[in-house]
């Protein structure tokens, strides 16, 4: 299997750059994807990048990854805090998964401080803006390489 990594951007991430810039910054999703693609090329890995606002689509992407991908990077957005369906999909495919968040979810509202995804993820990177994704990609690459 090729060194392919699935990147999933969850709900409202298509609004980056416009949505609450004091929380999420002014970076756009297109900019994040461009940086991820450049790093992936340098590291000789392939990315399969998707953004969806629909929980079931995220579950479908995770399930399909089992046959095609060696790791997953996911920003589940608002689904982080309650989507047992996404959590169960990650647990069922047994693909190393890195959960990322632009903002530090632990310094935000109380309802955002719980992740139901974290217990089934290899790790979580939160609070570093767009660099959360860059760090997440490096973590996923190291997981693939067994480091």
C-alpha positions as CSV (number, residue, x, y, z in Angstrom):
1,X,0.0,0.0,0.0
2,X,1.3,3.4,-0.9
3,X,2.1,6.0,1.7
4,X,-1.3,7.7,1.4
5,X,-2.8,9.8,4.2
6,X,-6.4,10.8,4.5
7,X,-7.0,14.4,5.6
8,X,-10.5,15.2,6.8
9,X,-11.7,18.7,7.5
10,X,-15.0,18.6,9.3
11,X,-17.9,21.1,9.5
12,X,-17.5,24.8,9.0
13,X,-13.8,24.5,8.2
14,X,-14.6,25.6,4.6
15,X,-15.4,29.0,6.3
16,X,-11.8,29.5,7.6
17,X,-10.6,33.0,7.0
18,X,-14.1,34.4,7.4
19,X,-15.3,32.6,10.5
20,X,-14.3,33.9,13.9
21,X,-10.8,35.1,13.0
22,X,-10.0,35.9,16.6
23,X,-10.4,32.2,17.4
24,X,-9.3,30.5,14.1
25,X,-7.1,33.1,12.5
26,X,-7.3,34.4,9.0
27,X,-5.8,31.4,7.2
28,X,-8.0,29.8,4.6
29,X,-8.6,26.1,4.1
30,X,-7.0,26.4,0.7
31,X,-3.9,27.8,2.3
32,X,-3.7,24.9,4.8
33,X,-4.2,22.4,2.0
34,X,-1.5,24.0,-0.1
35,X,1.0,23.8,2.8
36,X,0.1,20.2,3.5
37,X,0.5,19.2,-0.1
38,X,3.9,20.9,-0.3
39,X,5.1,19.1,2.9
40,X,3.7,15.8,1.6
41,X,5.5,16.1,-1.7
42,X,8.8,16.8,0.2
43,X,8.2,13.8,2.5
44,X,7.1,11.6,-0.5
45,X,3.6,10.8,0.8
46,X,0.3,11.1,-1.0
47,X,-2.7,13.0,0.5
48,X,-6.4,12.4,0.0
49,X,-8.0,15.6,1.2
50,X,-11.7,16.2,1.9
51,X,-13.9,18.7,3.6
52,X,-17.5,18.0,4.5
53,X,-20.1,19.4,6.9
54,X,-21.9,16.0,7.0
55,X,-21.2,13.5,9.7
56,X,-22.2,10.5,7.6
57,X,-19.8,11.5,4.9
58,X,-16.9,11.6,7.4
59,X,-17.8,8.1,8.6
60,X,-17.9,6.9,4.9
61,X,-14.5,8.5,4.2
62,X,-13.0,6.8,7.3
63,X,-14.4,3.4,6.4
64,X,-13.2,3.6,2.8
65,X,-9.7,4.6,4.0
66,X,-9.2,1.1,5.4
67,X,-8.3,-0.2,2.0
68,X,-6.4,2.8,0.7
69,X,-4.7,4.8,3.5
70,X,-2.0,4.2,6.1
71,X,-2.9,7.1,8.4
72,X,-5.7,9.7,9.0
73,X,-5.5,13.3,10.0
74,X,-8.9,14.6,11.2
75,X,-10.2,17.9,12.4
76,X,-13.8,16.8,13.3
77,X,-14.8,20.4,14.1
78,X,-18.0,20.5,16.3
79,X,-18.3,16.7,15.9
80,X,-15.3,16.3,18.2
81,X,-17.4,16.7,21.3
82,X,-20.2,14.2,20.6
83,X,-19.9,12.1,17.5
84,X,-19.8,8.5,18.6
85,X,-20.3,7.5,15.0
86,X,-17.0,9.1,13.9
87,X,-15.3,7.8,17.0
88,X,-16.5,4.2,16.3
89,X,-15.5,4.5,12.6
90,X,-12.0,5.4,13.6
91,X,-11.8,2.6,16.2
92,X,-13.1,0.1,13.6
93,X,-10.6,0.7,10.8
94,X,-7.6,0.5,13.1
95,X,-5.7,3.2,11.0
96,X,-3.4,5.4,13.1
97,X,-5.3,8.7,13.4
98,X,-4.1,12.1,14.4
99,X,-6.8,14.5,15.7
100,X,-6.0,18.2,15.0
101,X,-7.6,21.5,16.0
102,X,-6.6,25.0,15.1
103,X,-7.7,26.4,18.5
104,X,-6.9,25.1,21.9
105,X,-10.1,23.3,22.7
106,X,-9.1,23.0,26.4
107,X,-9.1,26.8,26.8
108,X,-12.5,27.3,25.2
109,X,-16.1,26.9,26.4
110,X,-16.6,23.9,28.7
111,X,-18.6,22.0,26.1
112,X,-15.6,22.1,23.7
113,X,-13.1,20.8,26.3
114,X,-14.1,17.1,25.8
115,X,-13.1,15.1,22.7
116,X,-14.8,11.7,22.2
117,X,-12.3,11.2,19.3
118,X,-9.1,11.5,21.4
119,X,-9.4,8.1,23.1
120,X,-9.3,6.3,19.7
121,X,-6.7,8.5,18.1
122,X,-2.9,7.9,18.2
123,X,-2.6,11.5,19.4
124,X,-4.1,15.0,19.4
125,X,-2.6,18.3,18.4
126,X,-4.5,21.4,19.4
127,X,-4.0,25.1,19.6
128,X,-1.3,25.9,17.0
129,X,-3.4,27.4,14.3
130,X,-2.5,26.1,10.8
131,X,0.6,24.5,12.3
132,X,-1.6,22.0,14.1
133,X,-2.2,20.5,10.6
134,X,1.6,20.6,9.8
135,X,2.5,19.0,13.1
136,X,-0.3,16.5,12.5
137,X,1.0,15.5,9.1
138,X,4.5,15.0,10.5
139,X,3.1,12.9,13.3
140,X,1.1,10.8,10.7
141,X,4.3,10.3,8.6
142,X,6.2,9.2,11.7
143,X,3.4,6.8,12.6
144,X,3.6,5.3,9.0
145,X,7.4,5.0,9.3
146,X,7.1,3.4,12.7
147,X,8.9,6.1,14.6
